[in-house]
């Protein structure tokens, strides 16, 4: 991974343009990473009665992430620069079982009208396999991809995150995906 791929946050758009200037194709996507733990995240007050812990983490280009954890399960919301919350519902769409987000989020960025904008979000989930696992549950790592549009975001890919080619497979699948995954989708239906 190049030094440009591991940019520290907060990242300014001007800094991104400078470090990623040699994009050959205006539609070519590149990756920028943000932290999901530590100094770039802050805990939000826990809502009484539901026990969900939420932290807000800095993203890129004015976007942020809300990481929700409850009963050893997790989900993520993308927060747009205008403050809109787009729930990705990992606990319904990806896995209902034990899961925790990895250390980094990968934002797929494209140059549009002279500005780098996020078009996808890739995250790794570390999962456990309890005795009674559901059909969408697997032990190990799951790689999750969401498409980001002006008016919302949704999960479009979930796959094995433990293979050597997992990152490239996820990037390719997210770039091609045209429909959102739903609660009833089996992992092979993409």
Steps between C-alpha positions, in 0.01 A plus 500: 500500500642840406564781743217692334250226586554539875419866548456623855178677595373759503551513126425815309369487147790716385744251655324214323514677165871566545587144603279335238549744214633252242164333436502396136125457466250737662281198585784286641444428868774521757500414869529719808488351849349626825532368856210326677656519848714746692546875479285550189194350669295618796243316707144631489262479797336157533124505454326389819331162471654366178865457604640586158839669518573737213815683399536760229813471287644746252483394137606681184375799300259605775352151549502322834405163643287393794611161634225331704577209733236305694517150648828427313342586165579805292365727231607821330330818377662733248448866588496734199663844503147645536430286807278233343535154662503200267473175702673202342326252735791253519315300769213439257676492161847362574490286815264478797771338712805607691701754303737791552632752246867492404749780569453699176234600251595512132332779305499457121539848352436632149586834347177671397480857376846568641424361848573165659177348628437169677307252286537191719595386848675170574524364853624176650294325769658246733236241583452212739308181442273421797332159526177626343611702203270636232527452124686829455748430778856379451801484730798711398503818297227645282572783259203733455458753220248783480432731206465869583277730293388860550177390666602192696709188538440126527691174528565350157766239582596258774764235459778302660754745638765238575623422148804664341287651226218617733573873469521496119188283471307740724617810312403345168161379625412837651595681179268271297210464748169657410264372769488503877519179698202435723418300809386195304788488252722195528875578485528347150225722354684803373 
